[in-house]
Structures are given as C-alpha cells and as structure tokens.
C-alpha cells in the first residue's frame, strides 16, 4: 500500500496527467486511421521518450498504446476498416449498426466497453501478474498450435450462411499467410520469382484490402454513402440508454474480459485473437444469435471489451519476464532498457513506485477515453456521414494506400492491398464473407510455426507427432477444440427439435 500511495503521488501531477490526456488523444486518432497501427505510433514516439525521465516516457507510450487500440474501433464502425488488427471483430457488428443509422450508439457502446476492458486489464495486472506470468510460461510450440486450431474452430460461427464457404475462406486466408519465406526452414514459397513477395503479406495490408476496398467499390458504383444519417442532439439520452444496455449484460462483459486476459498473457497471441474468440463466445451464449452480423450490440461489446484488456494484459509477461506479449510491447521494453529498467521481480520492488505509476497511468488513460472518445467519435461520425461519396471514396482510398505503403515503405504492399480488395469484392458478390479469410490470415502463421517446431521437438520420439498431445495443457486445449466443434451442432439440433415440437403442438 505504501508503494501504491507513492505511485499515485507521482502520477497525479499536472505534467503526468497532461501526458496521459495528450497521449490517449493522439493514440485514438492514429488508431482510427486505417494502416496506422499502435506499433507504428509507438515507433514514432519512442525516440522522443529517450529525452524524458523514465516515468513520463512510459506514461506517454502506455497512453498512446491504450488510445490506439481503442481508436481502431472508429474506422471499424464507420468505414468497415479495422483501424488496428485488434478491431477485426468490431467490424462484424459495428459497421452494420452504422449502416442502420446506429453509428453513435455503436461508438458509445464501444467506448464504454473499451473503458471496462482497459480498467479490468489494469486491475488484473496489479493483482495477478506473478501467477499469470507463470501460466504464460507453460505455453510452448504444441500449445500455440492448439490455440491456433481452437481459433480456427471459430470459422463456423463467423460464416454467414454457408459453413462450406466459411471453411474455404479460412483455407484461403491460411494460404495467403504462407506466402514468403518460411519462418522455420527459410524456404521461399509462392513468390513466383518476385523477390518483393519474400516479405509475405502484412496482416494490416490484407485487412484493408479485404474490408475497405469492397465497400469503397460499392459506394463508388451506387453513388450513395454507406451510412444512414441518424438524428443528432440526443447524445445525453443516447449515452445513458447505451450505458444501461452495456451494463445490463454483465455475463457477456465478464466472459469477454476474462477471455481477453487469458489470451493476452500468451506472448504473440494479441488482441485480434482475443476479440475474435470473445465475439464467438458471445454469439455462442447469446439468446439471440440470429441477430449477429446484422448489428448486435452484444457482439460489439464483446469485441471491444476483450481487445482493450490486452493492452495491460500483454504487459504481464513483459514486466515480469521481459517477454513482449505483443509487437507494441517490444518498443516499450526498449524504452525500459534505455532507462536502465530490467523486467522481473526487482522491477516491482526496487522500482515499485515507478512501475505501479506506469500501470496506474494506463488505468487513468482508460478513464480518459470516455470523454475523449465520445466527443472525438461524434466529430468523426459527422465528418463521414456529411461528406458526399464523390469526396469520401477517394479520401478513404488515399488513406488506405498511404497506410499500406507506410507499413514497410513498399509499393508491393499497395499492389497486394488492391489485389486483395478486388478479390474480396468478387468473393463477397458470390457469398464469401471476409471474416473467415481474416481469421486464416491471423492464425495461419501461429499454427504453422507451432506445428513445425513441435515436430522438430519430437524428432527423438518413435512417433514425433505425439509431442503435440503430450502435455496436460495441450490435452485441455484439444478438449476445448472438440467442444467448440460439437457445441454448435448440439445447439442447432436442439433448436430444430424445439421448433419441431412447437409445430406439432
């Protein structure tokens, strides 16, 4: 308690609070722009923190990180573009809500859910860092493989209408993800003689192409904006009513933040997997699963609450073990090392006030997101809905091109983005949803790396593949995979049986 009191005393100064406010605002607007990820924002900010003291530098980085992950929801809701990979699942319900004239409700719900998720992540980091860090160490290549397989079982829930098309989309995503140099053997695959393809397909480039370009083509073809105008001047009533709706689903919120926390402490998993799993679980347990894909508030809340948990959740392995839980954490680790801070138990003892000050600053950043997000989201919504399509389409297209190019300063990425955009448009016309493709893109590299490394680890066994099922944690994950496959079939059978009984009665 003495250390926490000292941390609060250090944090609540005008200078540090200003850093939280400015950092969260900057991160929000960076995350709202397609292609400008949280990692990129932190990379730009990192050199400036070297001239700061340790605590202000970490506060600035943590606030930008928190704001950027939340900011991705704005683009996801308003233009169907995951501003960050963590916002993929937000597009599934946020964009349909916006098209139905419920954009302000979607932004408000996303803001409240993000605040809840951010605060839960900070709370878990404060209290549960050592046991969660020990849990993350139990994950090796076999466990990562089964986590990826568990994620791929979500395809059934993400497929709209046809499971077969969903599986085909997921397989296409996995195939796209293996373009380039193999992460284990170093072989070049599917490059067709083009050296530029050896770098593979960047996830955010693929997401922009699959989600943004098809919508822009539809808007350009029809000459009509995608979003329906909603009545203004009801923000106060809307805020209260939406808050009541979000808080009236405590089971969904609790389940989503727990999923986000568990996934986030696994190094390399990230908020994109957390959001997708939480979304699928929300749909599985929902009393109205038929509303999903059409603008379900439950699904939006599940996605946004879970992916914002991962900001503080991924700090668990970073602060305790020195293992970055997500790509942005590697930059924060660099800042810590520059200031002479070494992750581990010593960080929480000899540098306790500084460490807890940094953790608590992320909680303050989560709270600050509420007023900034509501005000900023309203302004962004007004800009999108009032701009005519003849101006909006080229503007968003320019942002998509610049965002794709800026990731690696590569025109090849721009061409890949446009090619995947045309492919996504054609597939959408014949009933393929981009969600399973995106899922395959995200999980393909994790599954491949885990499988190949497990095979190499088991090379001394008579049957090398037994390494995949050796540990109790792998067996538990296999059981979850089987449950995830069987549960939808059982639920569908029960619904058909209930409908049959109802008709006979």
C-alpha angles and dihedrals in degrees: 000000000000090000092049091049090052090048092052091048091053094044100048099069123117092247096052094043089050089053090052092050096046094041093051092048094048092046091050094055093042091051091048091062114083111245097016100104131188089256091057092048092052092045090056092046097044099082091052092056092060089075092051129079116263099262098046090046093052092044091054093049094045093048094049089048093051093046094047095053090050093043091061088073092067094062090040092055101038105036103013090247118131099230087200128013088252090068097061094106091046090067091061094070105008097063095047088050090052092048089053092055095261098110095122091049090050093049091047093049091047090051095050092044091049091052091050092048094046093050093046091052092052091046092051091047091052096049108024107033098116098048092041090051090051089050092052091054090063091068114097131158095291092052092047089052092053092045087056092047089049088052091050090056085070089075090087091058095043095048111102109214103333126057090192092057089047092053091047090050091050091049090050090052092051090049091051091049093058094057109118134024118352111249092223111027099028095229120148112239132191093351093125092208096308110125091197089068092061089086090063128219115312112229096229091048090054093046092052091049096046098042108027107035096054091053091048091051091051092049092047091049096048099034089222127115116246096228124077115223116248128201115271131211094057098094095120094051091040092052093051096044094045091047089054091050093050094046091045089070101063093152092056092046095047094046092048096049091047090051089048092050095048093048094043095058090058103090111241098013097101138179095294092067091041092053094048095047093046091048092051092048091049089053092046093053096037122116088215107041090154089072093062113108090026100074109296114179090204093061093047092051092048093053098045098042093050099045093050091053087064094067093070093023093062088054090069096079090034098056097035103036106015091243114132108233093201136009095266089054091063089064091049088050088053091053091049093051091048088058093048096255116144119199116237141072091314090062090063094046113035092028096030098130092050094045095048090043089058092047093048091048088064088055090052089048090054090053092046089055090072100069095029093048096047093048096039093043091053091052093048091048092051090051094050098044097045098045111093116242091244088066101029096056097055091040094054091041090054090050090050092050094046092046092050093047095046094059095072103353087249130141086199089069090053091052091047090050092051093045092050089046092057090044091049091050092051093046092048090055090059096045105271115138117213093225097082090045090053090048091054090049092052099043101034097081092044092051093045095048093045093048097048094044091048090050090052092047090053096047090110091056123092086236106029094194090067086081087075093063101032104098125068089234090056090050091051090051090049089053089051090050091053091047091049090054097043098042097069090047092051092045092050091049091050092050092050091047092049091048091049092050090048092053093047090050 
